[in-house]
Amino acid sequence: MALTLKVVEVGTGIEHELPGDAATRDARTLAYFSYPSGAVVPLVFRPADAMFYVSGDRWPELTGKLVRRCV
């Protein structure tokens, strides 16, 4: 059984369930329209309530959207 975690889009509140190994990148700033930067980190290593971007082509609906990991 694969570990999945919930994330929610900042601004819209839409929830998504992603695998724990989903690639994520930090936000350059806390501004909603910032761009992803920094090292790629698996979702499972993000603390609860952390804000970041999902990196990769597996979730095109999340491209460029700031998300937050649910508690």
Protein Blocks (a to p, Z undefined) as FASTA:
>chain_A
ZZddddddehjlpacdddfklccdddfblcfkbccedjdddfklpcghiacddedjklmm
lgopacdddZZ
